[in-house]
Amino acid sequence: MSKERLFLNQTLPIVLIAGATSASGIACAQALHTAGAQVLAVGSSQTRLDERLGFTEGRYECDLTDFDAVQDLARLIHTNHGPIDALIHLVGGWRGGKSIVGQSDEDWDFLHRSVMGTLRNTTRAFVDDLISSTSGRLAIVSAEAVTNPTPSNANYGAIKAAAEHWVNAVARLFSKNAPNAAAISWVVKALSEQSPDLAPSGHTSVSYLAQAAVELLADRAVSQNGTRIALPRA
Ligand SMILES: NC(=O)c1ccc[n+]([C@@H]2O[C@H](COP(=O)([O-])OP(=O)(O)OC[C@H]3O[C@@H](n4cnc5c(N)ncnc54)[C@H](OP(=O)(O)O)[C@@H]3O)[C@@H](O)[C@H]2O)c1
């Protein structure tokens, strides 16, 4: 499929993957690169970025928990590439604990910083790019825990619920100011590096996530603004 046919509004959208060095980030980056997007990868280690994502158009080390650093990153990316069209946020991490009393402050602080902090920082730094794009896109990977709360997963589920709320606030902004943009929460129970036929039961192969990342750029994704989309699972 030609690049022109895949992306109807623009030929080479710029996609920034925040937290790109894990299996999920590499799978998304590869699929988007193959589909013809310009992929910019961000992570906390330049070495890991260069080792794992050497095929991308740009690799940027940045501590995404630090808003000043993210603002510097945005300025650098604007200078090197111009405004981005899509932000795929993949920084995560999981912490659980025994029942409600086992939901520790340390785990809450980690999840708040890693999941919510990096989502807030990246969206605040890049949302104007997404609004001014002809087809701005934002996506996160949320968790089934949001709608299936358990005591042992309360910290994690609460943070993921907050992340979805944040995405939906961006979606509302898009619906007012950027009618061709979309902000989406993909939902999985767990991700697997394995192919779909080998992934453990209930897990979503990262190849399905990568496929969703490519489909995110299609014009039809606009109709999904502000929605949760369950990804296929084994
Ligand atoms: N894995 C699952 O089973 C599962 C289940 C439900 C939802 N999810 C969600 O799916 C998404 C992807 O999951 P994942 O397991 O691939 O994520 P992950 O490994 O937790 O994070 C993705 C990448 O983020 C980077 N990162 C971490 N802290 C960073 C920071 N401060 N600044 C910049 N980059 C940072 C890490 O790379 P570096 O260390 O190289 O920086 C890591 O490779 C996450 O949002 C996660 O919450 C995952």
The ligand as an ORCA input file, in Angstrom:
! r2SCAN-3c Opt
* xyz 0 1
  N       2.557     -4.605     29.992
  C       1.270     -4.895     30.247
  O       0.879     -6.057     30.463
  C       0.267     -3.778     30.260
  C      -1.050     -3.996     30.736
  C      -1.971     -2.946     30.672
  C      -1.586     -1.712     30.198
  N      -0.289     -1.518     29.787
  C       0.125     -0.216     29.340
  O       0.662     -0.317     28.032
  C       1.676      0.687     27.854
  C       2.939      0.005     27.350
  O       3.284     -0.987     28.276
  P       4.793     -1.460     28.475
  O       4.784     -2.596     29.442
  O       5.416     -1.618     27.143
  O       5.348     -0.137     29.168
  P       6.654      0.092     30.039
  O       7.651     -0.938     29.712
  O       6.256      0.279     31.441
  O       7.104      1.527     29.535
  C       7.398      1.783     28.170
  C       8.732      2.475     28.090
  O       8.674      3.726     28.779
  C      10.011      4.113     29.000
  N      10.095      5.005     30.158
  C       9.883      4.672     31.447
  N      10.038      5.752     32.235
  C      10.370      6.777     31.413
  C      10.663      8.155     31.624
  N      10.647      8.696     32.858
  N      10.969      8.921     30.564
  C      10.995      8.393     29.326
  N      10.712      7.107     29.056
  C      10.413      6.294     30.095
  C      10.777      2.812     29.226
  O      11.932      2.810     28.425
  P      13.393      3.233     28.986
  O      13.561      2.528     30.294
  O      14.325      2.786     27.926
  O      13.277      4.697     29.133
  C       9.867      1.707     28.693
  O      10.464      0.917     27.713
  C       1.842      1.357     29.217
  O       1.087      2.539     29.254
  C       1.245      0.358     30.171
  O       0.743      0.932     31.369
  C       0.635     -2.525     29.805
*
